[in-house]
């Protein structure tokens, strides 16, 4: 199991995957926006997205859980 967490305070600009989607290491999961910069958040392991904890428009804090991949 891999937990994908936010590395900074940011807005969730775009959600690319859904729960149940198969992903490979390096696949884009969500795109965050901070200070007019887009920051892609990528999968750090192959697997299935079993939990997606953010929605477009959410604000995440550093360390917040974005997704779980199993």
Protein Blocks (a to p, Z undefined) as FASTA:
>chain_A
ZZdddfbdcddfbdfbdehiacdehiafbdcdeehiacddddfbecddfbdcbdehiacd
ehiafbdcZZ
